[in-house]
């Protein structure tokens, strides 16, 4: 077995996000300690992780240079937070999206860590300044928000708060790169960060288009999956503008008037309730019934698609 990477990583919370983080860090050769307030959940998580790693290895999709067995051996469970944090160089919190719960976790960690470990939260939209307010080790704290499912989608948003030390951002950025993720630096905190602000803007207009009878729910999803989403899988909206004309200046010169006109027609923020939610739900359930078995099968299909897309992206980037 190859030598493990320097330092130990701790995962607080053994749900799906915590499991994905554990697999990612192990793929980079790091020893990983998994902690949850319920020991049985850790046991179950370790079993799921090893099963998933075997599947990935058999399908040729396992990340890293180590075998599934070698990666699995790097991940262990811990019965106490104190034992988990001992010797850690990075702690990734993955408990449910509840501000008070997360603050409680970080307050406990703040009392037992040294001045070298990075404290990182997987929160998707809670502001770092609210999470880390009043902590002695506030300069070591940062948000590292993954995209669900993290193992298959590499983006990680790094969001500092006003007291976060630049070295904390740099260390976390380097760590994410080492385990094969694609970190982006959000320069200052903002509600929803970058990814969810973009996602919510798309959802909002999608909802209005369905609500106003412009397009059906199923056709709306096709606009993204067979339209915008295909090119956005490889290039972002700004580069799309650049390529869809003779450069960015040309695009803005040609299309800015039309964009402003259309944007002025956007309606108010939807409340995501009432007749429209019933209409959208009905359409979604025709495609994917909302019982646990059908949803799980569709998620597995989605993840397999993401694996294949990731392979294609790597091939394209190497050319």
C-alpha positions as CSV (number, residue, x, y, z in Angstrom):
1,X,0.0,0.0,0.0
2,X,1.2,3.5,-0.8
3,X,2.1,5.8,2.0
4,X,-0.8,7.8,3.4
5,X,-1.0,11.5,2.8
6,X,0.3,13.7,5.7
7,X,-2.2,14.6,8.4
8,X,-5.6,13.2,9.4
9,X,-9.0,14.4,8.3
10,X,-12.1,14.3,10.5
11,X,-15.7,14.1,9.3
12,X,-18.4,15.2,11.7
13,X,-21.7,13.7,10.6
14,X,-22.0,10.3,8.8
15,X,-24.9,11.0,6.4
16,X,-24.6,11.0,2.6
17,X,-22.5,14.2,2.5
18,X,-20.2,13.0,5.2
19,X,-19.8,9.6,3.5
20,X,-18.9,11.3,0.2
21,X,-16.3,13.5,1.9
22,X,-14.8,10.5,3.7
23,X,-14.4,8.7,0.3
24,X,-12.9,11.8,-1.3
25,X,-10.3,12.3,1.4
26,X,-9.4,8.6,1.4
27,X,-9.0,8.7,-2.4
28,X,-6.3,11.2,-1.8
29,X,-4.5,8.9,0.6
30,X,-5.6,10.7,3.8
31,X,-6.5,8.9,7.0
32,X,-10.1,9.7,7.8
33,X,-11.9,9.5,11.2
34,X,-15.7,9.5,11.0
35,X,-17.7,10.7,14.0
36,X,-21.4,10.8,14.7
37,X,-23.4,11.2,17.9
38,X,-25.0,7.9,17.1
39,X,-22.3,5.1,17.0
40,X,-24.5,2.8,15.0
41,X,-24.8,5.4,12.2
42,X,-21.0,5.4,11.9
43,X,-21.0,1.6,11.6
44,X,-23.7,1.7,9.0
45,X,-21.9,4.5,7.1
46,X,-18.6,2.6,7.0
47,X,-20.4,-0.4,5.6
48,X,-22.0,1.7,2.9
49,X,-18.7,3.4,2.1
50,X,-16.9,0.2,1.5
51,X,-19.7,-1.2,-0.5
52,X,-19.8,1.9,-2.7
53,X,-16.0,1.8,-3.1
54,X,-16.2,-1.8,-4.4
55,X,-18.9,-0.8,-6.9
56,X,-16.8,2.1,-8.1
57,X,-13.7,0.0,-8.4
58,X,-15.6,-2.7,-10.4
59,X,-17.0,0.0,-12.8
60,X,-13.6,1.6,-13.2
61,X,-14.8,4.8,-11.6
62,X,-12.9,4.8,-8.2
63,X,-10.9,7.9,-7.7
64,X,-7.3,8.0,-6.6
65,X,-4.4,5.5,-7.1
66,X,-5.2,3.2,-4.1
67,X,-7.5,0.2,-4.3
68,X,-11.0,0.1,-2.8
69,X,-9.6,-2.1,0.0
70,X,-6.7,0.3,0.7
71,X,-8.9,3.4,0.7
72,X,-11.4,1.6,3.0
73,X,-8.7,0.8,5.4
74,X,-7.9,4.5,5.8
75,X,-11.4,5.3,7.1
76,X,-12.3,4.5,10.7
77,X,-15.0,5.5,13.2
78,X,-14.6,7.4,16.4
79,X,-16.8,7.2,19.5
80,X,-16.1,10.7,20.8
81,X,-15.5,14.1,19.3
82,X,-12.4,14.5,21.4
83,X,-10.9,11.3,20.0
84,X,-11.8,12.3,16.5
85,X,-10.2,15.7,16.7
86,X,-7.0,14.5,18.2
87,X,-4.2,14.9,15.6
88,X,-6.5,16.3,12.9
89,X,-5.3,18.8,10.4
90,X,-8.7,19.4,8.8
91,X,-12.2,18.9,10.3
92,X,-15.2,18.8,7.9
93,X,-18.6,19.3,9.5
94,X,-21.5,17.6,7.8
95,X,-24.4,17.7,10.2
96,X,-27.9,18.7,9.1
97,X,-28.5,22.2,7.9
98,X,-29.5,23.7,11.2
99,X,-27.7,26.9,12.4
100,X,-28.0,26.2,16.1
101,X,-26.8,22.6,15.8
102,X,-23.8,23.6,13.7
103,X,-22.9,26.4,16.1
104,X,-23.1,23.9,19.0
105,X,-20.7,21.5,17.1
106,X,-18.2,24.3,16.3
107,X,-18.3,25.6,19.9
108,X,-17.4,22.1,21.1
109,X,-14.6,21.8,18.6
110,X,-13.3,25.2,19.5
111,X,-12.6,24.0,23.0
112,X,-10.5,21.0,22.0
113,X,-8.5,21.9,18.9
114,X,-5.1,23.5,18.5
115,X,-4.1,26.5,16.5
116,X,-3.2,24.5,13.4
117,X,-6.4,22.6,12.4
118,X,-8.8,24.0,9.9
119,X,-12.5,24.0,10.8
120,X,-14.7,23.7,7.8
121,X,-18.5,23.5,7.3
122,X,-20.3,21.8,4.5
123,X,-23.3,24.2,4.8
124,X,-25.0,25.1,1.6
125,X,-26.2,28.6,2.5
126,X,-25.7,29.5,6.2
127,X,-23.4,32.6,6.5
128,X,-19.9,31.8,7.9
129,X,-20.0,34.8,10.2
130,X,-23.2,33.4,11.8
131,X,-21.6,29.9,12.1
132,X,-18.3,31.0,13.6
133,X,-19.2,34.1,15.6
134,X,-17.3,34.3,18.9
135,X,-15.0,31.3,18.4
136,X,-11.5,31.6,19.7
137,X,-10.2,29.9,16.5
138,X,-12.3,31.9,14.2
139,X,-9.4,32.7,11.8
140,X,-9.1,28.9,11.2
141,X,-12.8,28.6,10.1
142,X,-14.2,28.5,6.6
143,X,-17.1,27.1,4.6
144,X,-16.3,24.4,2.1
145,X,-19.6,23.8,0.4
146,X,-19.7,20.7,-1.9
147,X,-22.3,20.0,-4.5
148,X,-24.6,17.0,-3.9
149,X,-23.4,14.3,-4.6
150,X,-19.8,15.5,-3.8
151,X,-18.1,12.3,-5.0
152,X,-19.5,12.8,-8.5
153,X,-19.6,16.6,-8.8
154,X,-16.2,18.2,-8.0
155,X,-17.1,21.8,-7.3
156,X,-16.4,23.1,-3.8
157,X,-17.2,26.7,-2.8
158,X,-14.7,28.1,-0.3
159,X,-16.4,30.9,1.6
160,X,-14.5,32.9,4.3
161,X,-15.9,35.2,6.9
162,X,-14.4,38.5,7.9
163,X,-12.0,36.9,10.4
164,X,-10.9,34.0,8.2
165,X,-7.1,34.0,7.8
166,X,-5.9,34.0,4.1
167,X,-3.7,31.0,5.0
168,X,-6.9,29.1,6.0
169,X,-8.3,29.7,2.5
170,X,-5.0,28.8,0.8
171,X,-4.7,25.5,2.8
172,X,-8.2,24.5,2.1
173,X,-7.9,25.3,-1.6
174,X,-4.8,23.2,-1.8
175,X,-6.4,20.3,0.1
176,X,-9.4,20.3,-2.2
177,X,-7.2,20.3,-5.3
178,X,-5.2,17.4,-3.8
179,X,-8.3,15.2,-3.5
180,X,-9.4,16.0,-7.0
181,X,-12.1,18.6,-6.3
182,X,-12.6,21.9,-8.1
183,X,-12.5,24.6,-5.5
184,X,-13.6,28.2,-6.2
185,X,-12.8,31.2,-4.0
186,X,-15.9,33.2,-3.0
187,X,-14.2,36.4,-2.1
188,X,-16.6,37.4,0.6
189,X,-19.7,35.9,2.2
190,X,-23.1,36.4,0.6
191,X,-26.4,34.7,1.3
192,X,-26.6,31.6,-0.9
193,X,-22.9,31.8,-1.9
194,X,-22.5,31.6,-5.7
195,X,-23.9,28.2,-6.7
196,X,-27.2,28.5,-5.0
197,X,-27.7,32.1,-6.1
198,X,-27.4,30.9,-9.7
199,X,-29.5,27.8,-9.1
200,X,-32.3,29.8,-7.4
201,X,-32.3,32.3,-10.2
202,X,-32.9,29.4,-12.7
203,X,-35.5,27.8,-10.4
204,X,-37.4,31.0,-10.0
205,X,-37.7,31.7,-13.7
206,X,-38.5,28.1,-14.4
207,X,-41.3,28.2,-11.9
208,X,-42.7,31.4,-13.4
209,X,-42.7,30.0,-16.9
210,X,-44.7,27.0,-15.7
211,X,-47.0,29.0,-13.5
212,X,-47.8,31.4,-16.4
213,X,-48.6,28.5,-18.8
214,X,-45.6,29.3,-21.1
215,X,-44.2,25.8,-21.0
216,X,-45.0,22.4,-19.3
217,X,-42.9,21.2,-16.4
218,X,-41.5,18.3,-18.5
219,X,-40.6,20.6,-21.4
220,X,-39.1,23.1,-19.0
221,X,-36.6,20.5,-17.8
222,X,-35.8,19.6,-21.4
223,X,-34.8,23.2,-22.0
224,X,-32.1,22.7,-19.5
225,X,-31.1,19.1,-19.9
226,X,-31.1,19.1,-23.7
227,X,-30.2,22.7,-24.1
228,X,-28.4,25.0,-21.7
229,X,-27.2,22.2,-19.5
230,X,-25.3,20.5,-22.3
231,X,-22.9,23.4,-22.9
232,X,-22.9,24.4,-19.3
233,X,-21.4,21.0,-18.5
234,X,-18.2,22.2,-20.2
235,X,-18.3,26.0,-20.2
236,X,-20.0,28.6,-18.0
237,X,-22.5,31.4,-19.0
238,X,-19.7,34.0,-19.4
239,X,-17.6,31.9,-21.7
240,X,-20.8,31.0,-23.6
241,X,-21.4,34.7,-24.2
242,X,-17.8,35.1,-25.3
243,X,-18.1,32.2,-27.8
244,X,-21.5,33.1,-29.1
245,X,-20.2,36.2,-30.8
246,X,-16.8,37.5,-31.8
247,X,-15.9,37.8,-28.1
248,X,-17.5,39.3,-25.1
249,X,-17.5,42.9,-26.3
250,X,-19.2,41.8,-29.5
251,X,-21.8,39.8,-27.6
252,X,-22.7,42.7,-25.3
253,X,-22.9,45.1,-28.2
254,X,-25.2,42.8,-30.1
255,X,-27.4,41.4,-27.4
256,X,-27.4,43.6,-24.3
257,X,-30.5,45.6,-25.4
258,X,-32.5,42.4,-25.9
259,X,-31.2,41.0,-22.6
260,X,-32.3,44.1,-20.7
261,X,-35.7,44.0,-22.4
262,X,-36.3,40.4,-21.4
263,X,-35.0,40.8,-17.9
264,X,-37.5,43.6,-17.3
265,X,-40.3,41.2,-17.9
266,X,-39.3,38.8,-15.1
267,X,-42.0,38.6,-12.5
268,X,-41.9,38.6,-8.7
269,X,-40.3,35.8,-6.6
270,X,-42.7,32.8,-6.6
271,X,-44.0,31.5,-3.3
272,X,-43.5,27.8,-4.5
273,X,-47.0,26.7,-3.3
274,X,-50.6,26.4,-4.4
275,X,-51.7,25.2,-7.8
276,X,-48.3,25.4,-9.4
277,X,-46.6,23.1,-6.9
278,X,-49.4,20.6,-7.5
279,X,-48.9,20.8,-11.2
280,X,-45.1,20.5,-11.0
281,X,-45.3,17.7,-8.5
282,X,-47.8,15.7,-10.7
283,X,-45.5,16.1,-13.7
284,X,-42.4,15.0,-11.8
285,X,-44.2,12.0,-10.3
286,X,-45.2,10.8,-13.7
287,X,-41.6,10.7,-14.6
288,X,-40.2,9.6,-11.2
289,X,-42.8,8.4,-8.6
290,X,-41.9,9.9,-5.2
291,X,-41.7,6.7,-3.3
292,X,-38.2,5.8,-1.8
293,X,-37.5,3.0,-4.2
294,X,-38.1,5.0,-7.4
295,X,-36.3,8.0,-6.1
296,X,-33.3,5.9,-5.1
297,X,-33.2,4.2,-8.5
298,X,-33.3,7.6,-10.3
299,X,-30.6,9.0,-8.1
300,X,-28.4,6.0,-8.9
301,X,-29.0,6.6,-12.6
302,X,-28.2,10.3,-12.1
303,X,-24.9,9.4,-10.4
304,X,-23.9,6.9,-13.1
305,X,-24.6,9.7,-15.7
306,X,-22.4,12.0,-13.7
307,X,-19.6,9.4,-13.6
308,X,-19.7,9.1,-17.3
309,X,-19.8,12.8,-17.8
310,X,-16.8,13.2,-15.5
311,X,-14.8,10.7,-17.5
312,X,-15.7,12.6,-20.7
313,X,-14.7,15.9,-19.2
314,X,-11.3,14.5,-18.1
315,X,-10.7,13.1,-21.6
316,X,-11.6,16.5,-23.2
317,X,-9.4,18.4,-20.8
318,X,-6.4,16.2,-21.6
319,X,-6.6,16.9,-25.3
